[in-house]
């Protein structure tokens, strides 16, 4: 949209800009960060025609607009909210707003319509529409200056120091509005001294010092990259601002919040060879730890002829016996425990089954490792200490809520632990807290997306990233969630309770794979029928072996998830290995709205309701709006008539909700009407995914 080439500007003999070049694409928010006197405001005034450049060219949509008048620039789609607000103090709010659209010569009806839109975005201005602008607070005057610019319905909004002189709480409010404008499609060029604020609100950034561009790039990189932060941001302090290049240029008010939280959670491993050596040491430790600490593991290993000394290379991994779900249930309530009880600090359990759940125990080191892994996931997704993370997954004995929250706090972001469900509260918190990240299951994300669309508030929320897990989702479902959330970026996060919990891997920033944390566990792909290992690139069942898990280590645990290892290096530059997004299951387990459901669970519930037969079918579908539905066809028991249908449906539905935490659409059919087979009858019909998953 906007291209500036070699722009120069003078005030008399003093040169303010030295061959400045920058680019702003349509829909972007671009930050221009620098000290007082760096030339930021001069650049905006050159764009608006308020200052005539002494050299260089300004292009708007490839049209040379270098020396156009301010009125013409407004007509072309630019509007400026100037430094210091510059409202007309002796005029009421409504007259100040009218001034913003004078060059457009609007009809009275159009002017009124635009003013109503401004009042909808700035309710405080509507309350004070007859009040003199000079009597407004600083924050209200800033809103008025922005509202005046918005009266021109600009394609490119220029914001000059919007936080100048404002209290932190008012600055929060102003930047929330900036986020909303960006999400509504407004292209923004924002000038700011507060680097942390500007970088967190923008896509691209240019760092200006003494009239020169000294650095440029993605705003996220400038916030997260330790070297750049030290060079331009983080090294500046109250006592010694000159320790950064911008500090030396006079910028003393750069402040990144929560400085102790800026930790790099990425692995220091730099090559596949180094990773393999690390994995071998971890495998040897795990086998010895399990052999010496767990009677169950020792018996399995001895039966396979394995001792700790047997493991001399990673090629020995296929010699180790598999661990299965049955091993966890047989060892209930502390399966695979390999440390004394006094070293255990927590247990977590899987969801969605009746009878004996899969319970896993953790040492403090296990929890610390898990938290660091989750923080690495957040860092991979670009979450920073300036984010507000709304967590809409389950808390309690399940791993989800605790994992999302601990990782969030570890990376230094603000956690908003809402928990699942309660759509009205979720929406209220998105609006009130201006959460920038939303964490949930795929189903919950879709439900929220539809509600946001229905209420027409996509431009009033600040969510820019969605981190979701626990369910399969197709490309079309992901696109729909992103679009209805106003263009949010989606990240699929992986993990399972048996292997710490969620956070053991996350979707690549290039969105073409899942990077899994190979420094914490090994991943194999096997044929679920032959149990033979498959080469990289072939689809099969995921098998995991932990490398440093103390409480309940895993040796070749069959996860039943279907995926494939993707060979070769990733375009994002990470050395961590990668696999495709989860395609399905190798057993009969189904995942419905984030809950694991085993057919045996259905069997148990139906057999507990007198009057129901043993034959049933589960039909999983997805409607046009993307919502999942579970339809359960059940036979009445032999000799039971249709008159008992309402009673049986009520009781079975109650038990489903109570024991599995899901609501099913139950239908009863006559005894003997469902098909029988001499082999295993097909009971699960899942038609939810009908397009690409990966």
Helices and strands as residue ranges (DSSP letters): E 2-11, E 14-24, E 29-34, H 40-48, E 55-60, E 63-64, H 70-76, E 78-81, H 93-99, G 102-104, H 108-121, H 123-127, G 133-135, H 138-150, E 156-160, H 168-183, E 187-192, H 195-200, E 204-209, E 212-218, H 219-224, H 226-228, I 229-233, G 241-243, H 245-248, G 259-261, H 272-293, H 295-303, G 308-310, G 314-319, H 325-330, G 341-343, E 344-349, E 359-363, H 364-380, E 388-391, H 399-411, E 414-417, H 423-433, E 437-441, H 442-455, E 465-469, H 475-484, E 489-496, E 501-507, E 514-516, E 521-526, E 540-546, E 557-563, E 578-579, E 584-585, E 590-592, E 595-597, H 599-607, E 612-622, E 628-636, G 642-644, H 645-660, E 665-669, E 684-686
